Amino acid sequence: MAKSAPSTIILKGNPIYKEYPLAPITASGVTAITPGMLVELASGEVRPHSTQGGNATPMFAVEGLNIDATSLTMGDIDTDYDDDNGAVKVAFCNNGDEVYALLGAGQTVAIHGLLQSASDGYLMPYTAGTNLPLRPVARALEAVDNSAGTSAARVKVEVL
C-alpha cells in the first residue's frame, strides 16, 4: 500500500545541506521552526523568513537533525526545532528541486500556482502586485485548499 503523504521534506533534487543555530526563541518571537518552513539567516542564526513577498533564498528547514544529543532517533517532518541552543538542519535548494513545504493557514493555491513568503516561514499565493525585483520562490505541484484551516498545510512545490 502506498503512503498517502511523503515522510521527507526534500522530494527531488540535490540541495546543499547545512546546520545553523536556531535564533533565540524569546528574541525572534518564534515558538519553533517546523521542517518545511522557508527560513533565512539573521546574524548567523536561522529564523522563519520574515518579509511577506520579499526576495527569499530557497532555503527550507528539513528533518533529520538529532534534536537531543542523547537521543538515538532522528527528528521527522513533524518534529519542531524549538531549543534555543539547538541547531537547525537546512537545505539550500536549486531551481527544479521539489520540496514538501508549508502553506499558511487560510491560504489556497491551485496546481502550478506561484508561491511567495508569507513572512512567518509559511508560503502564500504570489500576488502580481508585488514590486519587482521581488519574485515567487516556488510553484505548487498540487492544489491545496487550506482556506478553512487554522494551521499550516503541507504542499508539494517546485523551487523556482
N, CA, C and O of each residue as an XYZ file, in Angstrom:
640
protein
N       0.845     -1.180      0.000
C       0.000      0.000      0.000
C       0.888      1.241      0.000
O       1.821      1.339      0.797
N       0.604      2.172     -0.878
C       1.400      3.396     -0.995
C       1.097      4.353      0.149
O      -0.021      4.400      0.661
N       2.113      5.114      0.539
C       1.931      6.119      1.569
C       1.094      7.260      1.011
O       1.214      7.613     -0.162
N       0.248      7.834      1.855
C      -0.599      8.932      1.389
C       0.136     10.267      1.401
O      -0.257     11.192      0.689
N       1.187     10.381      2.192
C       1.939     11.638      2.279
C       3.423     11.324      2.408
O       3.799     10.326      3.022
N       4.264     12.170      1.833
C       5.714     11.959      1.962
C       6.173     12.056      3.416
O       5.524     12.695      4.244
N       7.287     11.421      3.706
C       7.848     11.466      5.055
C       9.193     12.185      5.057
O       9.987     12.048      5.987
N       9.433     12.954      3.996
C      10.668     13.719      3.892
C      10.359     15.081      3.267
O       9.394     15.216      2.515
N      11.165     16.072      3.573
C      10.934     17.413      3.046
C      11.467     17.550      1.619
O      10.779     18.099      0.760
N      12.661     17.069      1.357
C      13.214     17.145      0.005
C      12.703     15.946     -0.778
O      13.064     14.807     -0.481
N      11.863     16.200     -1.778
C      11.240     15.129     -2.554
C      12.088     14.745     -3.762
O      12.183     13.568     -4.108
N      12.704     15.741     -4.408
C      13.583     15.506     -5.559
C      14.608     16.619     -5.598
O      14.333     17.755     -5.211
N      15.783     16.278     -6.066
C      16.804     17.298     -6.230
C      18.061     16.981     -5.447
O      18.194     15.917     -4.843
N      18.967     17.921     -5.473
C      20.255     17.741     -4.826
C      20.665     19.043     -4.129
O      21.621     19.694     -4.549
N      19.944     19.425     -3.064
C      20.285     20.670     -2.381
C      21.569     20.533     -1.569
O      22.088     19.434     -1.374
N      22.061     21.660     -1.106
C      23.209     21.682     -0.200
C      22.665     21.766      1.215
O      21.879     22.660      1.528
N      23.080     20.838      2.075
C      22.607     20.802      3.455
C      23.632     21.456      4.374
O      24.837     21.255      4.228
N      23.128     22.239      5.321
C      23.971     22.861      6.334
C      23.210     22.903      7.645
O      21.997     22.691      7.678
N      23.925     23.178      8.719
C      23.300     23.342     10.031
C      23.687     24.704     10.583
O      24.835     25.135     10.476
N      22.705     25.371     11.176
C      22.923     26.676     11.796
C      22.189     26.696     13.135
O      21.232     25.946     13.331
N      22.634     27.554     14.059
C      21.909     27.654     15.326
C      20.519     28.267     15.122
O      20.315     29.111     14.250
N      19.586     27.824     15.940
C      18.242     28.386     15.950
C      18.299     29.751     16.624
O      18.892     29.892     17.694
N      17.684     30.759     16.002
C      17.622     32.083     16.625
C      16.919     31.940     17.969
O      15.964     31.171     18.081
N      17.374     32.667     18.993
C      16.719     32.564     20.300
C      15.221     32.810     20.185
O      14.785     33.796     19.591
N      14.457     31.921     20.746
C      13.008     31.977     20.612
C      12.447     33.255     21.220
O      11.555     33.872     20.637
N      12.945     33.658     22.365
C      12.409     34.858     23.011
C      12.737     36.112     22.219
O      11.942     37.052     22.206
N      13.883     36.153     21.561
C      14.287     37.341     20.816
C      13.557     37.453     19.483
O      13.226     38.558     19.054
N      13.306     36.336     18.829
C      12.707     36.389     17.497
C      11.191     36.306     17.518
O      10.546     36.577     16.505
N      10.610     35.938     18.648
C       9.169     35.780     18.729
C       8.692     34.492     18.097
O       7.487     34.273     17.969
N       9.614     33.638     17.700
C       9.296     32.366     17.070
C       9.136     31.318     18.158
O       9.939     31.262     19.089
N       8.113     30.493     18.049
C       7.956     29.433     19.031
C       8.673     28.174     18.593
O       9.090     27.373     19.430
N       8.823     27.988     17.279
C       9.508     26.801     16.758
C       9.673     26.952     15.250
O       9.003     27.759     14.606
N      10.580     26.157     14.713
C      10.709     26.038     13.263
C      10.339     24.605     12.921
O      10.896     23.657     13.475
N       9.402     24.458     12.011
C       8.942     23.148     11.570
C       9.612     22.814     10.243
O       9.682     23.668      9.360
N      10.107     21.582     10.086
C      10.635     21.202      8.778
C       9.611     21.501      7.678
O       8.426     21.195      7.812
N      10.094     22.102      6.596
C       9.228     22.535      5.505
C       9.055     24.037      5.476
O       8.583     24.589      4.483
N       9.437     24.718      6.574
C       9.342     26.182      6.599
C      10.420     26.808      5.730
O      11.541     26.307      5.656
N      10.071     27.907      5.076
C      11.031     28.747      4.377
C      11.753     29.547      5.455
O      11.116     30.235      6.252
N      13.074     29.458      5.481
C      13.840     30.106      6.550
C      14.885     31.047      5.972
O      15.164     31.035      4.773
N      15.456     31.864      6.853
C      16.513     32.795      6.473
C      17.524     32.865      7.603
O      17.262     32.442      8.729
N      18.689     33.411      7.272
C      19.727     33.617      8.274
C      19.703     35.064      8.724
O      19.558     35.978      7.912
N      19.846     35.263     10.019
C      19.957     36.600     10.599
C      21.052     36.517     11.654
O      20.897     35.830     12.663
N      22.144     37.210     11.423
C      23.299     37.183     12.338
C      23.789     35.749     12.551
O      24.186     35.380     13.656
N      23.759     34.949     11.489
C      24.264     33.583     11.553
C      23.330     32.587     12.206
O      23.719     31.442     12.437
N      22.095     32.997     12.512
C      21.114     32.102     13.131
C      19.910     31.951     12.209
O      19.609     32.834     11.406
N      19.227     30.815     12.340
C      18.074     30.516     11.495
C      16.793     31.006     12.157
O      16.577     30.834     13.356
N      15.952     31.622     11.329
C      14.612     32.020     11.763
C      13.683     31.892     10.567
O      14.157     31.813      9.433
N      12.364     31.868     10.787
C      11.448     31.830      9.650
C      11.655     33.047      8.768
O      11.956     34.130      9.269
N      11.495     32.881      7.439
C      11.637     34.016      6.525
C      10.644     35.087      6.962
O       9.471     34.795      7.197
N      11.116     36.327      7.071
C      10.327     37.337      7.771
C       9.731     38.457      6.926
O       9.116     39.366      7.484
N       9.886     38.430      5.615
C       9.372     39.522      4.791
C       8.321     39.000      3.821
O       8.638     38.269      2.882
N       7.065     39.380      4.056
C       5.997     38.910      3.177
C       6.245     39.381      1.754
O       6.395     40.577      1.505
N       6.289     38.433      0.820
C       6.512     38.742     -0.586
C       7.934     39.172     -0.892
O       8.236     39.547     -2.025
N       8.808     39.126      0.095
C      10.180     39.571     -0.108
C      11.027     38.528     -0.810
O      10.693     37.344     -0.829
N      12.139     38.989     -1.391
C      13.070     38.059     -2.005
C      13.506     37.043     -0.966
O      13.723     37.384      0.197
N      13.631     35.811     -1.385
C      13.995     34.745     -0.456
C      14.969     33.792     -1.117
O      14.766     33.359     -2.251
N      16.025     33.471     -0.395
C      16.883     32.374     -0.808
C      16.055     31.117     -0.604
O      15.444     30.970      0.454
N      16.006     30.204     -1.568
C      15.195     28.997     -1.377
C      15.854     28.053     -0.372
O      16.435     27.032     -0.741
N      15.749     28.418      0.901
C      16.333     27.651      1.999
C      15.187     27.171      2.888
O      14.422     27.973      3.424
N      15.084     25.854      3.034
C      13.994     25.261      3.802
C      14.557     24.438      4.958
O      15.569     23.752      4.812
N      13.886     24.515      6.109
C      14.241     23.644      7.229
C      13.847     22.220      6.838
O      12.778     21.997      6.270
N      14.720     21.259      7.147
C      14.451     19.856      6.819
C      14.535     18.993      8.065
O      15.049     19.415      9.101
N      14.030     17.800      7.946
C      14.044     16.846      9.052
C      15.403     16.161      9.151
O      16.253     16.298      8.271
N      15.583     15.438     10.218
C      16.742     14.560     10.289
C      17.788     14.936     11.294
O      18.638     14.107     11.618
N      17.771     16.164     11.814
C      18.780     16.515     12.797
C      18.414     15.885     14.129
O      17.257     15.914     14.546
N      19.397     15.323     14.781
C      19.182     14.713     16.083
C      18.914     15.829     17.084
O      19.833     16.542     17.488
N      17.675     15.978     17.477
C      17.253     17.098     18.315
C      17.940     17.081     19.681
O      18.374     18.124     20.169
N      18.036     15.942     20.279
C      18.609     15.808     21.621
C      19.917     15.017     21.503
O      19.953     13.965     20.865
N      20.964     15.516     22.105
C      22.280     14.870     21.996
C      22.270     13.441     22.526
O      23.114     12.637     22.130
N      21.341     13.110     23.405
C      21.291     11.755     23.951
C      20.282     10.871     23.226
O      20.144      9.692     23.551
N      19.582     11.430     22.251
C      18.563     10.680     21.527
C      19.196      9.722     20.535
O      20.235     10.015     19.942
N      18.569      8.597     20.368
C      19.031      7.612     19.391
C      18.217      7.683     18.100
O      18.512      6.980     17.133
N      17.205      8.522     18.089
C      16.364      8.653     16.899
C      16.518     10.046     16.305
O      16.889     10.999     16.990
N      16.227     10.134     15.040
C      16.325     11.402     14.334
C      14.947     12.042     14.244
O      13.931     11.348     14.231
N      14.919     13.376     14.182
C      13.655     14.072     14.040
C      13.020     13.778     12.692
O      13.716     13.494     11.717
N      11.679     13.847     12.641
C      10.974     13.626     11.375
C      10.358     14.948     10.911
O      10.648     15.994     11.491
N       9.522     14.916      9.885
C       8.999     16.164      9.324
C       8.037     16.876     10.273
O       7.723     18.047     10.060
N       7.576     16.207     11.291
C       6.678     16.840     12.260
C       7.383     17.173     13.572
O       6.733     17.591     14.531
N       8.703     16.994     13.627
C       9.467     17.311     14.835
C      10.006     18.734     14.706
O      10.884     19.014     13.891
N       9.454     19.627     15.536
C       9.870     21.027     15.503
C      11.254     21.219     16.097
O      11.682     20.481     16.985
N      11.941     22.227     15.583
C      13.168     22.713     16.199
C      12.711     23.799     17.174
O      12.212     24.841     16.750
N      12.875     23.564     18.459
C      12.366     24.533     19.428
C      13.278     24.705     20.636
O      12.825     25.107     21.707
N      14.549     24.406     20.467
C      15.524     24.531     21.544
C      16.446     25.699     21.238
O      17.123     25.701     20.210
N      16.479     26.699     22.125
C      17.321     27.884     21.907
C      18.770     27.529     21.602
O      19.432     28.241     20.847
N      19.264     26.461     22.168
C      20.655     26.086     21.968
C      20.831     25.062     20.854
O      21.944     24.599     20.608
N      19.762     24.713     20.194
C      19.808     23.674     19.181
C      20.226     24.191     17.824
O      20.314     25.397     17.596
N      20.480     23.261     16.936
C      20.818     23.584     15.557
C      19.644     23.203     14.669
O      18.846     22.331     15.011
N      19.552     23.861     13.535
C      18.512     23.582     12.554
C      19.200     23.102     11.288
O      20.126     23.748     10.797
N      18.755     21.983     10.764
C      19.288     21.468      9.501
C      18.484     22.107      8.377
O      17.255     22.029      8.364
N      19.182     22.741      7.431
C      18.509     23.411      6.329
C      19.033     22.889      4.996
O      20.128     22.334      4.908
N      18.222     23.082      3.971
C      18.604     22.717      2.609
C      18.553     23.969      1.760
O      17.517     24.628      1.674
N      19.686     24.302      1.125
C      19.735     25.368      0.133
C      19.345     24.719     -1.184
O      20.121     23.953     -1.757
N      18.146     25.021     -1.666
C      17.604     24.332     -2.834
C      17.988     25.029     -4.137
O      18.298     26.220     -4.167
N      17.957     24.254     -5.193
C      18.254     24.723     -6.545
C      16.969     24.773     -7.363
O      15.967     24.157     -7.000
N      17.007     25.508     -8.463
C      15.856     25.538     -9.371
C      15.485     24.109     -9.745
O      16.348     23.307    -10.101
N      14.204     23.802     -9.662
C      13.719     22.480    -10.036
C      13.644     21.485     -8.886
O      12.971     20.462     -9.013
N      14.319     21.755     -7.758
C      14.191     20.861     -6.600
C      12.738     20.861     -6.140
O      12.044     21.873     -6.241
N      12.287     19.721     -5.634
C      10.916     19.608     -5.139
C      10.935     19.452     -3.633
O      11.687     18.647     -3.085
N      10.089     20.242     -2.968
C      10.091     20.355     -1.513
C       8.670     20.153     -0.990
O       7.700     20.581     -1.616
N       8.561     19.501      0.156
C       7.279     19.340      0.847
C       7.182     20.484      1.849
O       7.515     20.325      3.023
N       6.726     21.628      1.376
C       6.738     22.869      2.142
C       5.439     23.050      2.931
O       4.625     22.132      3.039
N       5.269     24.245      3.474
C       4.100     24.550      4.298
C       3.356     25.770      3.749
O       3.937     26.842      3.582
N       2.067     25.589      3.473
C       1.176     26.657      3.034
C       0.487     27.222      4.270
O      -0.026     26.463      5.093
N       0.471     28.534      4.408
C      -0.089     29.173      5.600
C      -1.568     28.889      5.813
O      -2.292     28.527      4.885
N      -1.995     29.060      7.053
C      -3.405     28.901      7.413
C      -4.246     29.902      6.628
O      -3.843     31.048      6.433
N      -5.416     29.457      6.181
C      -6.326     30.329      5.453
C      -5.952     30.567      4.003
O      -6.587     31.385      3.337
N      -4.931     29.871      3.491
C      -4.452     30.079      2.119
C      -4.901     28.942      1.203
O      -5.100     27.810      1.646
N      -5.054     29.256     -0.055
C      -5.405     28.276     -1.073
C      -4.514     28.504     -2.283
O      -4.268     29.643     -2.680
N      -4.030     27.404     -2.871
C      -3.214     27.519     -4.072
C      -3.669     26.474     -5.083
O      -3.962     25.332     -4.727
N      -3.724     26.884     -6.351
C      -4.065     25.969     -7.439
C      -2.794     25.280     -7.911
O      -1.689     25.768     -7.675
N      -2.957     24.156     -8.572
C      -1.804     23.480     -9.135
C      -1.104     24.446    -10.089
O      -1.756     25.132    -10.876
N       0.209     24.495    -10.017
C       1.079     25.389    -10.784
C       0.995     26.851    -10.343
O       1.594     27.722    -10.973
N       0.253     27.127     -9.262
C       0.193     28.486     -8.735
C       1.540     28.885     -8.139
O       2.237     28.061     -7.548
N       1.894     30.151     -8.301
C       3.153     30.651     -7.764
C       2.992     30.991     -6.287
O       1.932     31.437     -5.847
N       4.065     30.772     -5.533
C       4.036     30.979     -4.085
C       5.166     31.908     -3.653
O       6.257     31.889     -4.222
N       4.886     32.712     -2.647
C       5.868     33.630     -2.084
C       5.880     33.473     -0.566
O       5.055     32.756      0.000
N       6.817     34.146      0.079
C       6.897     34.117      1.528
C       5.678     34.808      2.135
O       5.220     35.842      1.649
N       5.168     34.209      3.208
C       4.059     34.813      3.946
C       4.566     35.554      5.183
O       3.763     36.059      5.968
N       5.867     35.625      5.365
C       6.552     36.346      6.451
C       6.616     35.605      7.777
O       7.043     36.181      8.777
N       6.206     34.349      7.810
C       6.246     33.591      9.060
C       6.804     32.184      8.836
O       6.583     31.285      9.647
N       7.524     32.001      7.739
C       8.067     30.692      7.401
C       7.161     29.892      6.479
O       7.584     28.903      5.881
N       5.916     30.327      6.370
C       4.966     29.636      5.508
C       4.934     30.307      4.139
O       5.469     31.400      3.953
N       4.300     29.633      3.189
C       4.130     30.174      1.851
C       2.696     30.641      1.661
O       1.780     30.180      2.342
N       2.520     31.553      0.734
C       1.196     32.053      0.370
C       1.194     32.309     -1.129
O       2.259     32.431     -1.733
N       0.010     32.395     -1.745
C      -0.035     32.665     -3.180
C       0.666     33.978     -3.519
O       0.545     34.971     -2.802
N       1.394     33.958     -4.622
C       2.088     35.144     -5.128
C       1.070     36.139     -5.634
O       0.103     35.765     -6.297
N       1.281     37.395     -5.330
C       0.390     38.436     -5.833
C       1.126     39.238     -6.891
O       2.251     39.685     -6.669
N       0.495     39.420     -8.037
C       1.132     40.099     -9.163
C       1.506     41.532     -8.828
O       2.368     42.112     -9.488
N       0.882     42.110     -7.824
C       1.178     43.484     -7.451
C       2.476     43.633     -6.680
O       2.886     44.752     -6.372
N       3.128     42.528     -6.364
C       4.390     42.603     -5.642
C       5.415     43.299     -6.530
O       5.619     42.907     -7.679
N       6.057     44.330     -5.994
C       7.005     45.118     -6.781
C       8.242     44.307     -7.158
O       8.766     43.540     -6.350
N       8.698     44.486     -8.392
C       9.941     43.858     -8.828
C      11.095     44.514     -8.082
O      10.985     45.701     -7.773
N      12.177     43.841     -7.776
C      12.558     42.535     -8.278
C      12.050     41.383     -7.408
O      12.494     40.245     -7.560
N      11.114     41.684     -6.492
C      10.599     40.604     -5.653
C       9.924     39.564     -6.528
O       9.274     39.893     -7.520
N      10.087     38.305     -6.150
C       9.578     37.253     -7.012
C       9.093     36.071     -6.200
O       9.419     35.942     -5.020
N       8.317     35.211     -6.829
C       7.893     33.993     -6.135
C       9.088     33.076     -5.902
O      10.079     33.134     -6.630
N       8.986     32.240     -4.894
C      10.074     31.324     -4.558
C       9.787     29.902     -5.043
O      10.709     29.102     -5.202
N       8.497     29.583     -5.281
C       8.143     28.207     -5.658
C       6.858     28.187     -6.477
O       6.121     29.170     -6.555
N       6.619     27.012     -7.091
C       5.399     26.748     -7.850
C       4.747     25.502     -7.246
O       5.418     24.496     -7.017
N       3.459     25.573     -6.993
C       2.737     24.440     -6.412
C       2.655     23.293     -7.408
O       2.330     23.500     -8.577
N       2.947     22.100     -6.947
C       2.828     20.902     -7.787
C       1.491     20.194     -7.569
O       1.196     19.179     -8.200
N       0.694     20.751     -6.663
C      -0.625     20.206     -6.369
C      -1.506     21.347     -5.869
O      -1.008     22.353     -5.363
N      -2.803     21.182     -6.016
C      -3.738     22.161     -5.477
C      -3.960     21.854     -4.002
O      -4.134     20.695     -3.626
N      -3.955     22.888     -3.168
C      -4.228     22.714     -1.742
C      -5.189     23.815     -1.313
O      -4.914     25.000     -1.502
N      -6.316     23.416     -0.735
C      -7.294     24.359     -0.200
C      -7.198     24.324      1.320
O      -7.712     23.414      1.971
N      -6.536     25.325      1.867
C      -6.408     25.437      3.316
C      -7.157     26.674      3.800
O      -6.827     27.245      4.840
N      -8.184     27.086      3.026
C      -8.919     28.314      3.335
C      -9.623     28.247      4.683
O      -9.780     29.271      5.348
N     -10.043     27.071      5.090
C     -10.705     26.933      6.387
C      -9.734     26.477      7.475
O     -10.119     26.309      8.632
N      -8.485     26.280      7.098
C      -7.501     25.782      8.056
C      -7.072     26.827      9.061
O      -6.976     28.014      8.750
N      -6.816     26.366     10.270
C      -6.315     27.260     11.330
C      -4.840     27.023     11.585
O      -4.237     27.668     12.443
N      -4.264     26.102     10.840
C      -2.819     25.853     10.922
C      -2.313     25.603      9.503
O      -3.103     25.437      8.574
N      -0.998     25.577      9.347
C      -0.397     25.384      8.028
C      -0.721     23.994      7.477
O      -0.983     23.057      8.231
N      -0.699     23.884      6.154
C      -0.940     22.605      5.463
C       0.273     22.311      4.580
O       0.899     23.232      4.055
N       0.600     21.048      4.420
C       1.695     20.643      3.557
C       1.312     20.813      2.094
O       0.165     20.596      1.703
N       2.299     21.207      1.296
C       2.100     21.360     -0.140
C       3.400     20.988     -0.842
O       4.484     21.392     -0.419
N       3.281     20.219     -1.914
C       4.450     19.868     -2.723
C       4.716     21.023     -3.676
O       3.819     21.464     -4.394
N       5.965     21.516     -3.680
C       6.333     22.659     -4.517
C       7.600     22.381     -5.299
O       8.401     21.522     -4.932
N       7.769     23.124     -6.385
C       8.997     23.119     -7.165
C       9.650     24.475     -6.964
O       9.017     25.512     -7.164
N      10.917     24.467     -6.567
C      11.656     25.700     -6.347
C      11.942     26.378     -7.682
O      12.334     25.729     -8.651
N      11.740     27.687     -7.717
C      11.988     28.461     -8.947
C      13.381     29.061     -8.944
O      13.763     29.741     -9.896
